[in-house]
Amino acid sequence: MRNNVLSYLLLPLFASLSFSLSAAPASTTPVAEPVPVVAQVQAQQAPRLDLNTADALTLQKELNGIGKAKAEAIVAYREANGPFASVDELLEIKGIGNALLERNRDKVMVE
């Protein structure tokens, strides 16, 4: 009886020990120095879209929350009032509010 109790207690212990040892990495190669996250983010950023040169289709594809109607409204506003002086001028267009502008602020620029 005593042997059965010990075997029930010790068998899982030894089995888990052997599994953990086999799961451990076998080699001790040095780890390469990690690349800073900031450098990775900067490398992956897409070029910003110029509001004064982009057509409606490009605006529609690249900006979040901008559909066909709003993209055409941006181009129409630009043709009626001249080139944009700042990104904040998008707020003058009907249907574009602060939330939509802030969502896309890092994707657009004015030259």
Contacts in CASP RR format, 6 or more apart in sequence:
PFRMAT RR
TARGET T0000
AUTHOR 0000-0000-0000
METHOD contacts of the structure
MODEL  1
MRNNVLSYLLLPLFASLSFSLSAAPASTTPVAEPVPVVAQVQAQQAPRLD
LNTADALTLQKELNGIGKAKAEAIVAYREANGPFASVDELLEIKGIGNAL
LERNRDKVMVE
46 62 0 8 1.000
46 107 0 8 1.000
48 106 0 8 1.000
48 107 0 8 1.000
48 108 0 8 1.000
48 109 0 8 1.000
49 58 0 8 1.000
49 59 0 8 1.000
49 62 0 8 1.000
49 63 0 8 1.000
49 107 0 8 1.000
49 108 0 8 1.000
49 109 0 8 1.000
50 108 0 8 1.000
50 109 0 8 1.000
50 110 0 8 1.000
50 111 0 8 1.000
51 74 0 8 1.000
51 78 0 8 1.000
51 84 0 8 1.000
51 87 0 8 1.000
51 90 0 8 1.000
51 108 0 8 1.000
51 109 0 8 1.000
51 110 0 8 1.000
52 78 0 8 1.000
52 83 0 8 1.000
52 84 0 8 1.000
52 110 0 8 1.000
52 111 0 8 1.000
53 111 0 8 1.000
54 62 0 8 1.000
55 75 0 8 1.000
56 68 0 8 1.000
56 71 0 8 1.000
56 72 0 8 1.000
56 74 0 8 1.000
56 75 0 8 1.000
57 71 0 8 1.000
59 66 0 8 1.000
59 70 0 8 1.000
59 71 0 8 1.000
59 74 0 8 1.000
59 75 0 8 1.000
60 66 0 8 1.000
60 67 0 8 1.000
60 68 0 8 1.000
60 70 0 8 1.000
60 71 0 8 1.000
62 107 0 8 1.000
63 71 0 8 1.000
63 104 0 8 1.000
63 107 0 8 1.000
63 108 0 8 1.000
64 100 0 8 1.000
64 103 0 8 1.000
64 104 0 8 1.000
64 107 0 8 1.000
65 100 0 8 1.000
65 103 0 8 1.000
65 104 0 8 1.000
66 74 0 8 1.000
66 100 0 8 1.000
66 104 0 8 1.000
70 93 0 8 1.000
70 95 0 8 1.000
70 96 0 8 1.000
73 93 0 8 1.000
73 94 0 8 1.000
73 95 0 8 1.000
73 96 0 8 1.000
74 90 0 8 1.000
74 93 0 8 1.000
74 96 0 8 1.000
77 92 0 8 1.000
77 93 0 8 1.000
78 84 0 8 1.000
83 110 0 8 1.000
84 90 0 8 1.000
84 110 0 8 1.000
85 110 0 8 1.000
86 110 0 8 1.000
87 101 0 8 1.000
87 105 0 8 1.000
87 108 0 8 1.000
87 109 0 8 1.000
87 110 0 8 1.000
88 101 0 8 1.000
89 110 0 8 1.000
90 96 0 8 1.000
90 101 0 8 1.000
90 108 0 8 1.000
91 97 0 8 1.000
91 98 0 8 1.000
91 101 0 8 1.000
END
